[in-house]
Amino acid sequence: MVYLFNCRWLLDPSALLYDPALKKLIHTITRKVFAQLLNEFKRLGAVVVYADLRRIGLYIRHHVVCTSVVHYMPCVTVLSDYFDF
């Protein structure tokens, strides 16, 4: 949550620390990290149905709910430290 607040503060054209080059750098880094996150889900066996910077929709090929929860719970735990679910 702190990351999102700081990015909004730095990317707002009315802010004192606004810089177009900094905006481009943050946007590029965000896209690269998001692509790595999607690749990690694909590596774990999920199919990405829908993805944008606010939502990720996954199709998980596990037939039993317990198996999919155990398989993807570490990802959810790590992501919940950085984002609100």
MOKA-V332307 format. One line per field, one symbol per residue. ss: DSSP state (@ for helix, = for strand, . for the rest). phi: phi as a letter, one per 30 degrees, with the letter a starting at -180 (. if undefined). psi: psi as a letter, one per 40 degrees, with the letter a starting at -180 (. if undefined). A space follows every 10 residues. Layout:
ss=???
phi=???
psi=???
This chain:
ss=.@@@@@@@@@ @........@ @@@@@@@@@@ @@@@@@@@@@ @@@...==== =....====. ....@@@@@@ @@@@@@@@@@ @@...
phi=.deddddddd cdddddcdbe dddddddddd dddddddddd ddddjdcddb abdcbbcccc dddcdedddd dcdedddddd dcbcc
psi=dddddddddd ehdeidehhd dddddddddd dddddddddd dddeeihhdh haedihhihh ehdhdddddd deddddddde ddih.
